[in-house]
Amino acid sequence: MRPGQQHLPQWLAQHQNLTPKQQENLLRREPGFNHLTPDQQRRVLNQLHNLDSRPPAVRERMAERQEAFERLSPEGKQDVRAAAQAFHQMPAGRQVEMRRAFNVLRQLSAEQRQEILNSARFTHTFTPQERHVLGSLLSIEPYAGGGR
């Protein structure tokens, strides 16, 4: 949900000096919030509390990731959801390897990410499904390399 008509990073930046309770009260008064189901309202409030509990740099990255997700087509959103679900169903050891690869790849530009995902090393180390999961999850990950 985008509070009001603003994008999440803008809304958070505009209201960063408010206490979490003030932010929650303001969010409850945003247009459209009362049109959400009680479950959706709870999820949005939980996301806000989760963001508020994080350091500023992490909050910003999470907001940017949510913004990128919002821009996806319905099919793109479903692909990212399916990738996240597939990741969580992997054995713990594969999850560790996937996290390592994700953390390396997130430092790179989109072009570099794709080049490495298709490299001989990655095709030998990761299955086609695992590379697809990485690519899908990286599609909403903000570039974290130097020069940001």
N, CA, C and O atoms as a GROMACS GRO file, in nm:
protein
  592
    1MET      N    1   0.084  -0.118   0.000
    1MET     CA    2   0.000   0.000   0.000
    1MET      C    3   0.087   0.123   0.000
    1MET      O    4   0.188   0.129   0.071
    2ARG      N    5   0.051   0.218  -0.077
    2ARG     CA    6   0.122   0.345  -0.076
    2ARG      C    7   0.043   0.440   0.011
    2ARG      O    8  -0.072   0.471  -0.022
    3PRO      N    9   0.100   0.489   0.121
    3PRO     CA   10   0.028   0.586   0.201
    3PRO      C   11  -0.008   0.706   0.114
    3PRO      O   12   0.078   0.762   0.045
    4GLY      N   13  -0.132   0.744   0.119
    4GLY     CA   14  -0.178   0.855   0.035
    4GLY      C   15  -0.149   0.827  -0.109
    4GLY      O   16  -0.169   0.715  -0.156
    5GLN      N   17  -0.102   0.925  -0.179
    5GLN     CA   18  -0.065   0.908  -0.319
    5GLN      C   19   0.087   0.909  -0.336
    5GLN      O   20   0.136   0.909  -0.448
    6GLN      N   21   0.160   0.908  -0.224
    6GLN     CA   22   0.305   0.912  -0.231
    6GLN      C   23   0.361   0.771  -0.237
    6GLN      O   24   0.294   0.674  -0.201
    7HIS      N   25   0.483   0.762  -0.282
    7HIS     CA   26   0.553   0.635  -0.281
    7HIS      C   27   0.611   0.615  -0.142
    7HIS      O   28   0.641   0.712  -0.071
    8LEU      N   29   0.628   0.491  -0.104
    8LEU     CA   30   0.671   0.458   0.031
    8LEU      C   31   0.799   0.531   0.075
    8LEU      O   32   0.800   0.587   0.184
    9PRO      N   33   0.907   0.532  -0.005
    9PRO     CA   34   1.027   0.604   0.042
    9PRO      C   35   1.000   0.752   0.070
    9PRO      O   36   1.054   0.807   0.166
   10GLN      N   37   0.918   0.815  -0.013
   10GLN     CA   38   0.887   0.956   0.008
   10GLN      C   39   0.806   0.975   0.136
   10GLN      O   40   0.831   1.066   0.214
   11TRP      N   41   0.706   0.886   0.156
   11TRP     CA   42   0.622   0.896   0.274
   11TRP      C   43   0.706   0.879   0.400
   11TRP      O   44   0.692   0.956   0.495
   12LEU      N   45   0.793   0.778   0.400
   12LEU     CA   46   0.877   0.755   0.518
   12LEU      C   47   0.972   0.871   0.543
   12LEU      O   48   0.992   0.911   0.658
   13ALA      N   49   1.030   0.925   0.437
   13ALA     CA   50   1.121   1.039   0.454
   13ALA      C   51   1.047   1.159   0.510
   13ALA      O   52   1.099   1.231   0.595
   14GLN      N   53   0.926   1.180   0.462
   14GLN     CA   54   0.848   1.294   0.508
   14GLN      C   55   0.807   1.280   0.655
   14GLN      O   56   0.791   1.381   0.724
   15HIS      N   57   0.791   1.158   0.702
   15HIS     CA   58   0.742   1.136   0.837
   15HIS      C   59   0.845   1.070   0.929
   15HIS      O   60   0.809   1.013   1.032
   16GLN      N   61   0.971   1.076   0.892
   16GLN     CA   62   1.076   1.008   0.968
   16GLN      C   63   1.096   1.065   1.107
   16GLN      O   64   1.144   0.994   1.196
   17ASN      N   65   1.061   1.190   1.129
   17ASN     CA   66   1.084   1.251   1.259
   17ASN      C   67   0.969   1.227   1.357
   17ASN      O   68   0.975   1.273   1.471
   18LEU      N   69   0.867   1.157   1.313
   18LEU     CA   70   0.756   1.125   1.402
   18LEU      C   71   0.787   0.998   1.479
   18LEU      O   72   0.866   0.915   1.435
   19THR      N   73   0.724   0.983   1.593
   19THR     CA   74   0.739   0.859   1.668
   19THR      C   75   0.665   0.749   1.593
   19THR      O   76   0.578   0.777   1.510
   20PRO      N   77   0.698   0.624   1.620
   20PRO     CA   78   0.624   0.514   1.555
   20PRO      C   79   0.473   0.524   1.579
   20PRO      O   80   0.395   0.496   1.488
   21LYS      N   81   0.432   0.562   1.697
   21LYS     CA   82   0.288   0.574   1.726
   21LYS      C   83   0.226   0.686   1.642
   21LYS      O   84   0.114   0.672   1.592
   22GLN      N   85   0.297   0.798   1.628
   22GLN     CA   86   0.246   0.908   1.545
   22GLN      C   87   0.236   0.864   1.398
   22GLN      O   88   0.140   0.897   1.330
   23GLN      N   89   0.337   0.790   1.352
   23GLN     CA   90   0.332   0.740   1.214
   23GLN      C   91   0.212   0.647   1.196
   23GLN      O   92   0.142   0.656   1.095
   24GLU      N   93   0.190   0.560   1.293
   24GLU     CA   94   0.076   0.467   1.283
   24GLU      C   95  -0.056   0.544   1.279
   24GLU      O   96  -0.143   0.514   1.197
   25ASN      N   97  -0.070   0.643   1.366
   25ASN     CA   98  -0.194   0.723   1.367
   25ASN      C   99  -0.213   0.795   1.235
   25ASN      O  100  -0.325   0.802   1.183
   26LEU      N  101  -0.105   0.849   1.180
   26LEU     CA  102  -0.113   0.918   1.051
   26LEU      C  103  -0.150   0.820   0.940
   26LEU      O  104  -0.232   0.851   0.854
   27LEU      N  105  -0.088   0.703   0.943
   27LEU     CA  106  -0.119   0.602   0.841
   27LEU      C  107  -0.266   0.561   0.847
   27LEU      O  108  -0.330   0.541   0.744
   28ARG      N  109  -0.320   0.548   0.967
   28ARG     CA  110  -0.461   0.511   0.982
   28ARG      C  111  -0.555   0.614   0.920
   28ARG      O  112  -0.668   0.582   0.884
   29ARG      N  113  -0.508   0.739   0.909
   29ARG     CA  114  -0.590   0.846   0.851
   29ARG      C  115  -0.566   0.865   0.701
   29ARG      O  116  -0.632   0.948   0.638
   30GLU      N  117  -0.472   0.790   0.645
   30GLU     CA  118  -0.442   0.803   0.502
   30GLU      C  119  -0.560   0.756   0.417
   30GLU      O  120  -0.629   0.661   0.454
   31PRO      N  121  -0.582   0.823   0.302
   31PRO     CA  122  -0.689   0.780   0.213
   31PRO      C  123  -0.666   0.634   0.170
   31PRO      O  124  -0.555   0.595   0.134
   32GLY      N  125  -0.770   0.558   0.174
   32GLY     CA  126  -0.762   0.420   0.128
   32GLY      C  127  -0.733   0.320   0.238
   32GLY      O  128  -0.763   0.202   0.222
   33PHE      N  129  -0.675   0.364   0.349
   33PHE     CA  130  -0.640   0.268   0.455
   33PHE      C  131  -0.764   0.197   0.508
   33PHE      O  132  -0.763   0.076   0.529
   34ASN      N  133  -0.872   0.273   0.530
   34ASN     CA  134  -0.994   0.214   0.585
   34ASN      C  135  -1.067   0.126   0.484
   34ASN      O  136  -1.158   0.052   0.521
   35HIS      N  137  -1.028   0.133   0.357
   35HIS     CA  138  -1.088   0.046   0.256
   35HIS      C  139  -1.020  -0.091   0.251
   35HIS      O  140  -1.069  -0.182   0.185
   36LEU      N  141  -0.908  -0.104   0.320
   36LEU     CA  142  -0.839  -0.233   0.326
   36LEU      C  143  -0.912  -0.325   0.424
   36LEU      O  144  -0.980  -0.279   0.516
   37THR      N  145  -0.898  -0.454   0.403
   37THR     CA  146  -0.955  -0.550   0.497
   37THR      C  147  -0.878  -0.540   0.629
   37THR      O  148  -0.764  -0.492   0.629
   38PRO      N  149  -0.936  -0.584   0.738
   38PRO     CA  150  -0.862  -0.581   0.866
   38PRO      C  151  -0.728  -0.654   0.857
   38PRO      O  152  -0.629  -0.611   0.917
   39ASP      N  153  -0.724  -0.766   0.783
   39ASP     CA  154  -0.598  -0.840   0.767
   39ASP      C  155  -0.496  -0.757   0.690
   39ASP      O  156  -0.378  -0.754   0.727
   40GLN      N  157  -0.539  -0.689   0.584
   40GLN     CA  158  -0.448  -0.604   0.507
   40GLN      C  159  -0.400  -0.487   0.593
   40GLN      O  160  -0.283  -0.450   0.586
   41GLN      N  161  -0.489  -0.428   0.672
   41GLN     CA  162  -0.449  -0.318   0.760
   41GLN      C  163  -0.342  -0.365   0.859
   41GLN      O  164  -0.243  -0.296   0.883
   42ARG      N  165  -0.364  -0.484   0.917
   42ARG     CA  166  -0.265  -0.540   1.011
   42ARG      C  167  -0.130  -0.559   0.944
   42ARG      O  168  -0.026  -0.528   1.001
   43ARG      N  169  -0.133  -0.613   0.820
   43ARG     CA  170  -0.007  -0.635   0.746
   43ARG      C  171   0.065  -0.503   0.721
   43ARG      O  172   0.187  -0.494   0.738
   44VAL      N  173  -0.009  -0.400   0.680
   44VAL     CA  174   0.053  -0.270   0.652
   44VAL      C  175   0.113  -0.212   0.781
   44VAL      O  176   0.225  -0.161   0.780
   45LEU      N  177   0.038  -0.221   0.890
   45LEU     CA  178   0.090  -0.170   1.018
   45LEU      C  179   0.211  -0.250   1.064
   45LEU      O  180   0.306  -0.193   1.118
   46ASN      N  181   0.208  -0.382   1.044
   46ASN     CA  182   0.325  -0.464   1.080
   46ASN      C  183   0.446  -0.425   0.997
   46ASN      O  184   0.558  -0.420   1.049
   47GLN      N  185   0.426  -0.397   0.868
   47GLN     CA  186   0.536  -0.353   0.782
   47GLN      C  187   0.593  -0.221   0.832
   47GLN      O  188   0.715  -0.202   0.836
   48LEU      N  189   0.505  -0.130   0.871
   48LEU     CA  190   0.551  -0.001   0.923
   48LEU      C  191   0.633  -0.021   1.050
   48LEU      O  192   0.741   0.036   1.064
   49HIS      N  193   0.584  -0.104   1.143
   49HIS     CA  194   0.657  -0.130   1.268
   49HIS      C  195   0.790  -0.199   1.239
   49HIS      O  196   0.891  -0.169   1.304
   50ASN      N  197   0.791  -0.290   1.143
   50ASN     CA  198   0.913  -0.359   1.105
   50ASN      C  199   1.015  -0.258   1.051
   50ASN      O  200   1.133  -0.263   1.086
   51LEU      N  201   0.969  -0.168   0.965
   51LEU     CA  202   1.059  -0.066   0.911
   51LEU      C  203   1.112   0.025   1.021
   51LEU      O  204   1.230   0.059   1.023
   52ASP      N  205   1.024   0.064   1.112
   52ASP     CA  206   1.064   0.155   1.220
   52ASP      C  207   1.169   0.094   1.311
   52ASP      O  208   1.247   0.167   1.374
   53SER      N  209   1.173  -0.039   1.320
   53SER     CA  210   1.267  -0.104   1.410
   53SER      C  211   1.406  -0.121   1.348
   53SER      O  212   1.498  -0.168   1.415
   54ARG      N  213   1.422  -0.083   1.223
   54ARG     CA  214   1.548  -0.104   1.152
   54ARG      C  215   1.633   0.024   1.150
   54ARG      O  216   1.580   0.134   1.165
   55PRO      N  217   1.765   0.007   1.132
   55PRO     CA  218   1.853   0.124   1.115
   55PRO      C  219   1.814   0.199   0.986
   55PRO      O  220   1.759   0.138   0.894
   56PRO      N  221   1.842   0.328   0.979
   56PRO     CA  222   1.800   0.408   0.863
   56PRO      C  223   1.842   0.351   0.727
   56PRO      O  224   1.762   0.352   0.634
   57ALA      N  225   1.964   0.301   0.714
   57ALA     CA  226   2.009   0.249   0.584
   57ALA      C  227   1.928   0.126   0.544
   57ALA      O  228   1.895   0.108   0.427
   58VAL      N  229   1.897   0.041   0.639
   58VAL     CA  230   1.818  -0.079   0.612
   58VAL      C  231   1.675  -0.039   0.577
   58VAL      O  232   1.615  -0.094   0.485
   59ARG      N  233   1.620   0.057   0.652
   59ARG     CA  234   1.484   0.108   0.624
   59ARG      C  235   1.474   0.158   0.482
   59ARG      O  236   1.378   0.130   0.411
   60GLU      N  237   1.575   0.234   0.441
   60GLU     CA  238   1.573   0.291   0.306
   60GLU      C  239   1.577   0.180   0.200
   60GLU      O  240   1.503   0.186   0.102
   61ARG      N  241   1.662   0.081   0.221
   61ARG     CA  242   1.672  -0.029   0.124
   61ARG      C  243   1.541  -0.108   0.119
   61ARG      O  244   1.497  -0.148   0.011
   62MET      N  245   1.479  -0.131   0.235
   62MET     CA  246   1.352  -0.204   0.238
   62MET      C  247   1.243  -0.124   0.166
   62MET      O  248   1.162  -0.181   0.094
   63ALA      N  249   1.242   0.006   0.187
   63ALA     CA  250   1.142   0.090   0.121
   63ALA      C  251   1.165   0.090  -0.031
   63ALA      O  252   1.069   0.084  -0.108
   64GLU      N  253   1.290   0.097  -0.072
   64GLU     CA  254   1.320   0.094  -0.216
   64GLU      C  255   1.279  -0.040  -0.278
   64GLU      O  256   1.229  -0.044  -0.390
   65ARG      N  257   1.301  -0.148  -0.204
   65ARG     CA  258   1.263  -0.281  -0.252
   65ARG      C  259   1.111  -0.289  -0.268
   65ARG      O  260   1.061  -0.342  -0.367
   66GLN      N  261   1.038  -0.237  -0.170
   66GLN     CA  262   0.892  -0.237  -0.178
   66GLN      C  263   0.844  -0.152  -0.296
   66GLN      O  264   0.749  -0.188  -0.364
   67GLU      N  265   0.911  -0.041  -0.317
   67GLU     CA  266   0.876   0.047  -0.429
   67GLU      C  267   0.898  -0.025  -0.562
   67GLU      O  268   0.814  -0.017  -0.652
   68ALA      N  269   1.010  -0.096  -0.574
   68ALA     CA  270   1.038  -0.171  -0.696
   68ALA      C  271   0.934  -0.280  -0.716
   68ALA      O  272   0.892  -0.307  -0.829
   69PHE      N  273   0.892  -0.344  -0.608
   69PHE     CA  274   0.790  -0.448  -0.617
   69PHE      C  275   0.658  -0.388  -0.667
   69PHE      O  276   0.590  -0.448  -0.750
   70GLU      N  277   0.622  -0.271  -0.616
   70GLU     CA  278   0.497  -0.206  -0.657
   70GLU      C  279   0.495  -0.175  -0.806
   70GLU      O  280   0.388  -0.175  -0.868
   71ARG      N  281   0.611  -0.149  -0.864
   71ARG     CA  282   0.618  -0.113  -1.006
   71ARG      C  283   0.606  -0.235  -1.098
   71ARG      O  284   0.584  -0.219  -1.218
   72LEU      N  285   0.619  -0.355  -1.044
   72LEU     CA  286   0.612  -0.475  -1.126
   72LEU      C  287   0.470  -0.498  -1.178
   72LEU      O  288   0.372  -0.455  -1.118
   73SER      N  289   0.463  -0.568  -1.289
   73SER     CA  290   0.334  -0.613  -1.341
   73SER      C  291   0.279  -0.718  -1.245
   73SER      O  292   0.353  -0.771  -1.162
   74PRO      N  293   0.150  -0.750  -1.254
   74PRO     CA  294   0.097  -0.858  -1.170
   74PRO      C  295   0.174  -0.988  -1.187
   74PRO      O  296   0.196  -1.061  -1.091
   75GLU      N  297   0.215  -1.018  -1.310
   75GLU     CA  298   0.292  -1.140  -1.335
   75GLU      C  299   0.429  -1.132  -1.268
   75GLU      O  300   0.478  -1.231  -1.212
   76GLY      N  301   0.491  -1.014  -1.275
   76GLY     CA  302   0.621  -0.994  -1.211
   76GLY      C  303   0.612  -1.010  -1.060
   76GLY      O  304   0.700  -1.069  -0.998
   77LYS      N  305   0.505  -0.956  -1.001
   77LYS     CA  306   0.485  -0.971  -0.857
   77LYS      C  307   0.468  -1.117  -0.820
   77LYS      O  308   0.523  -1.163  -0.721
   78GLN      N  309   0.392  -1.190  -0.900
   78GLN     CA  310   0.372  -1.332  -0.873
   78GLN      C  311   0.504  -1.408  -0.885
   78GLN      O  312   0.530  -1.500  -0.807
   79ASP      N  313   0.587  -1.371  -0.981
   79ASP     CA  314   0.716  -1.436  -0.999
   79ASP      C  315   0.804  -1.414  -0.876
   79ASP      O  316   0.869  -1.508  -0.829
   80VAL      N  317   0.807  -1.292  -0.823
   80VAL     CA  318   0.888  -1.263  -0.704
   80VAL      C  319   0.833  -1.339  -0.584
   80VAL      O  320   0.910  -1.395  -0.505
   81ARG      N  321   0.701  -1.342  -0.568
   81ARG     CA  322   0.641  -1.418  -0.457
   81ARG      C  323   0.677  -1.566  -0.467
   81ARG      O  324   0.714  -1.629  -0.368
   82ALA      N  325   0.666  -1.622  -0.588
   82ALA     CA  326   0.699  -1.764  -0.608
   82ALA      C  327   0.846  -1.789  -0.580
   82ALA      O  328   0.881  -1.892  -0.523
   83ALA      N  329   0.933  -1.697  -0.620
   83ALA     CA  330   1.077  -1.712  -0.594
   83ALA      C  331   1.105  -1.710  -0.444
   83ALA      O  332   1.184  -1.791  -0.395
   84ALA      N  333   1.040  -1.619  -0.372
   84ALA     CA  334   1.059  -1.613  -0.227
   84ALA      C  335   1.011  -1.742  -0.161
   84ALA      O  336   1.076  -1.794  -0.070
   85GLN      N  337   0.898  -1.793  -0.207
   85GLN     CA  338   0.846  -1.918  -0.153
   85GLN      C  339   0.941  -2.034  -0.184
   85GLN      O  340   0.968  -2.118  -0.098
   86ALA      N  341   0.992  -2.040  -0.307
   86ALA     CA  342   1.085  -2.146  -0.345
   86ALA      C  343   1.212  -2.138  -0.260
   86ALA      O  344   1.265  -2.241  -0.218
   87PHE      N  345   1.260  -2.017  -0.236
   87PHE     CA  346   1.379  -2.000  -0.153
   87PHE      C  347   1.355  -2.056  -0.013
   87PHE      O  348   1.439  -2.130   0.039
   88HIS      N  349   1.242  -2.022   0.047
   88HIS     CA  350   1.214  -2.066   0.184
   88HIS      C  351   1.190  -2.217   0.194
   88HIS      O  352   1.197  -2.273   0.303
   89GLN      N  353   1.163  -2.282   0.082
   89GLN     CA  354   1.143  -2.426   0.081
   89GLN      C  355   1.272  -2.503   0.055
   89GLN      O  356   1.274  -2.626   0.062
   90MET      N  357   1.380  -2.432   0.026
   90MET     CA  358   1.508  -2.498   0.000
   90MET      C  359   1.568  -2.547   0.130
   90MET      O  360   1.541  -2.492   0.237
   91PRO      N  361   1.651  -2.652   0.121
   91PRO     CA  362   1.723  -2.697   0.241
   91PRO      C  363   1.812  -2.584   0.295
   91PRO      O  364   1.856  -2.497   0.220
   92ALA      N  365   1.836  -2.588   0.424
   92ALA     CA  366   1.912  -2.481   0.491
   92ALA      C  367   2.048  -2.456   0.425
   92ALA      O  368   2.089  -2.341   0.409
   93GLY      N  369   2.117  -2.562   0.386
   93GLY     CA  370   2.248  -2.545   0.323
   93GLY      C  371   2.240  -2.471   0.191
   93GLY      O  372   2.326  -2.389   0.161
   94ARG      N  373   2.138  -2.498   0.113
   94ARG     CA  374   2.121  -2.427  -0.015
   94ARG      C  375   2.084  -2.282   0.011
   94ARG      O  376   2.127  -2.192  -0.061
   95GLN      N  377   2.003  -2.259   0.114
   95GLN     CA  378   1.967  -2.121   0.148
   95GLN      C  379   2.091  -2.039   0.183
   95GLN      O  380   2.102  -1.923   0.145
   96VAL      N  381   2.184  -2.100   0.254
   96VAL     CA  382   2.309  -2.032   0.290
   96VAL      C  383   2.385  -1.995   0.163
   96VAL      O  384   2.431  -1.882   0.148
   97GLU      N  385   2.399  -2.091   0.071
   97GLU     CA  386   2.469  -2.064  -0.055
   97GLU      C  387   2.397  -1.956  -0.137
   97GLU      O  388   2.461  -1.869  -0.196
   98MET      N  389   2.266  -1.963  -0.139
   98MET     CA  390   2.187  -1.864  -0.215
   98MET      C  391   2.202  -1.725  -0.153
   98MET      O  392   2.215  -1.626  -0.225
   99ARG      N  393   2.202  -1.717  -0.021
   99ARG     CA  394   2.220  -1.586   0.045
   99ARG      C  395   2.358  -1.528   0.013
   99ARG      O  396   2.370  -1.408  -0.013
  100ARG      N  397   2.460  -1.614   0.014
  100ARG     CA  398   2.595  -1.566  -0.020
  100ARG      C  399   2.597  -1.509  -0.162
  100ARG      O  400   2.649  -1.400  -0.186
  101ALA      N  401   2.539  -1.584  -0.255
  101ALA     CA  402   2.536  -1.538  -0.394
  101ALA      C  403   2.455  -1.409  -0.405
  101ALA      O  404   2.495  -1.316  -0.474
  102PHE      N  405   2.341  -1.404  -0.337
  102PHE     CA  406   2.255  -1.285  -0.341
  102PHE      C  407   2.333  -1.163  -0.292
  102PHE      O  408   2.328  -1.057  -0.354
  103ASN      N  409   2.403  -1.178  -0.180
  103ASN     CA  410   2.477  -1.065  -0.123
  103ASN      C  411   2.590  -1.018  -0.213
  103ASN      O  412   2.622  -0.899  -0.215
  104VAL      N  413   2.650  -1.109  -0.287
  104VAL     CA  414   2.752  -1.069  -0.385
  104VAL      C  415   2.685  -0.997  -0.502
  104VAL      O  416   2.728  -0.889  -0.543
  105LEU      N  417   2.580  -1.058  -0.555
  105LEU     CA  418   2.514  -1.004  -0.674
  105LEU      C  419   2.446  -0.870  -0.649
  105LEU      O  420   2.439  -0.787  -0.739
  106ARG      N  421   2.397  -0.847  -0.530
  106ARG     CA  422   2.327  -0.722  -0.502
  106ARG      C  423   2.421  -0.601  -0.506
  106ARG      O  424   2.376  -0.487  -0.515
  107GLN      N  425   2.550  -0.628  -0.500
  107GLN     CA  426   2.649  -0.520  -0.507
  107GLN      C  427   2.674  -0.476  -0.652
  107GLN      O  428   2.741  -0.375  -0.676
  108LEU      N  429   2.620  -0.551  -0.748
  108LEU     CA  430   2.650  -0.529  -0.889
  108LEU      C  431   2.533  -0.463  -0.961
  108LEU      O  432   2.419  -0.466  -0.914
  109SER      N  433   2.562  -0.404  -1.074
  109SER     CA  434   2.457  -0.347  -1.159
  109SER      C  435   2.373  -0.460  -1.217
  109SER      O  436   2.414  -0.576  -1.212
  110ALA      N  437   2.257  -0.428  -1.271
  110ALA     CA  438   2.166  -0.528  -1.329
  110ALA      C  439   2.237  -0.607  -1.440
  110ALA      O  440   2.220  -0.728  -1.450
  111GLU      N  441   2.315  -0.537  -1.523
  111GLU     CA  442   2.385  -0.605  -1.632
  111GLU      C  443   2.489  -0.702  -1.578
  111GLU      O  444   2.501  -0.814  -1.627
  112GLN      N  445   2.565  -0.658  -1.478
  112GLN     CA  446   2.667  -0.745  -1.420
  112GLN      C  447   2.603  -0.865  -1.350
  112GLN      O  448   2.654  -0.976  -1.356
  113ARG      N  449   2.490  -0.840  -1.282
  113ARG     CA  450   2.420  -0.950  -1.215
  113ARG      C  451   2.385  -1.058  -1.317
  113ARG      O  452   2.410  -1.177  -1.295
  114GLN      N  453   2.326  -1.016  -1.428
  114GLN     CA  454   2.282  -1.112  -1.530
  114GLN      C  455   2.400  -1.187  -1.589
  114GLN      O  456   2.393  -1.308  -1.612
  115GLU      N  457   2.509  -1.116  -1.613
  115GLU     CA  458   2.628  -1.179  -1.669
  115GLU      C  459   2.680  -1.288  -1.576
  115GLU      O  460   2.717  -1.397  -1.622
  116ILE      N  461   2.683  -1.261  -1.447
  116ILE     CA  462   2.734  -1.360  -1.352
  116ILE      C  463   2.634  -1.475  -1.335
  116ILE      O  464   2.674  -1.590  -1.324
  117LEU      N  465   2.504  -1.443  -1.332
  117LEU     CA  466   2.404  -1.550  -1.321
  117LEU      C  467   2.417  -1.650  -1.436
  117LEU      O  468   2.390  -1.769  -1.418
  118ASN      N  469   2.459  -1.602  -1.553
  118ASN     CA  470   2.474  -1.688  -1.671
  118ASN      C  471   2.616  -1.743  -1.688
  118ASN      O  472   2.643  -1.814  -1.785
  119SER      N  473   2.705  -1.709  -1.596
  119SER     CA  474   2.845  -1.753  -1.609
  119SER      C  475   2.858  -1.903  -1.587
  119SER      O  476   2.770  -1.967  -1.527
  120ALA      N  477   2.966  -1.958  -1.635
  120ALA     CA  478   2.992  -2.102  -1.620
  120ALA      C  479   2.998  -2.140  -1.472
  120ALA      O  480   2.945  -2.244  -1.433
  121ARG      N  481   3.059  -2.057  -1.391
  121ARG     CA  482   3.069  -2.086  -1.247
  121ARG      C  483   2.931  -2.099  -1.184
  121ARG      O  484   2.906  -2.193  -1.109
  122PHE      N  485   2.842  -2.003  -1.214
  122PHE     CA  486   2.708  -2.007  -1.155
  122PHE      C  487   2.624  -2.121  -1.213
  122PHE      O  488   2.547  -2.183  -1.141
  123THR      N  489   2.638  -2.148  -1.342
  123THR     CA  490   2.560  -2.259  -1.400
  123THR      C  491   2.608  -2.394  -1.344
  123THR      O  492   2.531  -2.490  -1.342
  124HIS      N  493   2.733  -2.400  -1.301
  124HIS     CA  494   2.786  -2.522  -1.239
  124HIS      C  495   2.743  -2.531  -1.092
  124HIS      O  496   2.718  -2.640  -1.041
  125THR      N  497   2.735  -2.417  -1.024
  125THR     CA  498   2.706  -2.414  -0.881
  125THR      C  499   2.558  -2.418  -0.849
  125THR      O  500   2.516  -2.477  -0.749
  126PHE      N  501   2.477  -2.354  -0.934
  126PHE     CA  502   2.334  -2.339  -0.906
  126PHE      C  503   2.250  -2.399  -1.018
  126PHE      O  504   2.286  -2.391  -1.135
  127THR      N  505   2.139  -2.460  -0.980
  127THR     CA  506   2.046  -2.516  -1.078
  127THR      C  507   1.978  -2.403  -1.154
  127THR      O  508   1.980  -2.288  -1.110
  128PRO      N  509   1.917  -2.434  -1.269
  128PRO     CA  510   1.842  -2.330  -1.340
  128PRO      C  511   1.733  -2.267  -1.251
  128PRO      O  512   1.711  -2.146  -1.257
  129GLN      N  513   1.665  -2.348  -1.169
  129GLN     CA  514   1.562  -2.293  -1.081
  129GLN      C  515   1.624  -2.199  -0.978
  129GLN      O  516   1.569  -2.093  -0.950
  130GLU      N  517   1.737  -2.238  -0.921
  130GLU     CA  518   1.803  -2.153  -0.821
  130GLU      C  519   1.847  -2.020  -0.883
  130GLU      O  520   1.833  -1.915  -0.822
  131ARG      N  521   1.900  -2.026  -1.005
  131ARG     CA  522   1.941  -1.902  -1.073
  131ARG      C  523   1.819  -1.816  -1.103
  131ARG      O  524   1.826  -1.693  -1.096
  132HIS      N  525   1.707  -1.879  -1.138
  132HIS     CA  526   1.583  -1.803  -1.162
  132HIS      C  527   1.536  -1.736  -1.032
  132HIS      O  528   1.495  -1.620  -1.033
  133VAL      N  529   1.542  -1.809  -0.921
  133VAL     CA  530   1.504  -1.753  -0.791
  133VAL      C  531   1.592  -1.631  -0.760
  133VAL      O  532   1.542  -1.526  -0.720
  134LEU      N  533   1.722  -1.647  -0.778
  134LEU     CA  534   1.813  -1.534  -0.753
  134LEU      C  535   1.778  -1.415  -0.842
  134LEU      O  536   1.768  -1.302  -0.795
  135GLY      N  537   1.759  -1.441  -0.970
  135GLY     CA  538   1.727  -1.333  -1.063
  135GLY      C  539   1.597  -1.263  -1.028
  135GLY      O  540   1.588  -1.140  -1.035
  136SER      N  541   1.496  -1.340  -0.989
  136SER     CA  542   1.367  -1.281  -0.953
  136SER      C  543   1.379  -1.195  -0.828
  136SER      O  544   1.328  -1.083  -0.823
  137LEU      N  545   1.446  -1.247  -0.727
  137LEU     CA  546   1.462  -1.170  -0.603
  137LEU      C  547   1.549  -1.046  -0.624
  137LEU      O  548   1.526  -0.942  -0.563
  138LEU      N  549   1.648  -1.058  -0.710
  138LEU     CA  550   1.734  -0.943  -0.739
  138LEU      C  551   1.661  -0.837  -0.822
  138LEU      O  552   1.703  -0.722  -0.824
  139SER      N  553   1.554  -0.875  -0.889
  139SER     CA  554   1.482  -0.779  -0.974
  139SER      C  555   1.422  -0.664  -0.894
  139SER      O  556   1.393  -0.558  -0.950
  140ILE      N  557   1.403  -0.684  -0.765
  140ILE     CA  558   1.348  -0.576  -0.681
  140ILE      C  559   1.451  -0.525  -0.580
  140ILE      O  560   1.419  -0.441  -0.496
  141GLU      N  561   1.572  -0.576  -0.590
  141GLU     CA  562   1.677  -0.535  -0.496
  141GLU      C  563   1.749  -0.411  -0.548
  141GLU      O  564   1.802  -0.412  -0.659
  142PRO      N  565   1.750  -0.304  -0.468
  142PRO     CA  566   1.822  -0.185  -0.512
  142PRO      C  567   1.972  -0.212  -0.526
  142PRO      O  568   2.029  -0.291  -0.452
  143TYR      N  569   2.032  -0.144  -0.622
  143TYR     CA  570   2.176  -0.154  -0.643
  143TYR      C  571   2.247  -0.106  -0.518
  143TYR      O  572   2.225   0.006  -0.473
  144ALA      N  573   2.334  -0.191  -0.463
  144ALA     CA  574   2.401  -0.158  -0.338
  144ALA      C  575   2.550  -0.136  -0.355
  144ALA      O  576   2.623  -0.130  -0.257
  145GLY      N  577   2.596  -0.123  -0.479
  145GLY     CA  578   2.738  -0.106  -0.504
  145GLY      C  579   2.785   0.034  -0.465
  145GLY      O  580   2.706   0.120  -0.427
  146GLY      N  581   2.913   0.054  -0.476
  146GLY     CA  582   2.970   0.185  -0.448
  146GLY      C  583   2.912   0.291  -0.541
  146GLY      O  584   2.868   0.260  -0.652
  147GLY      N  585   2.912   0.414  -0.496
  147GLY     CA  586   2.866   0.523  -0.578
  147GLY      C  587   2.717   0.549  -0.563
  147GLY      O  588   2.660   0.632  -0.634
  148ARG      N  589   2.657   0.478  -0.472
  148ARG     CA  590   2.514   0.501  -0.445
  148ARG      C  591   2.494   0.630  -0.373
  148ARG      O  592   2.381   0.666  -0.341
   0.00000   0.00000   0.00000
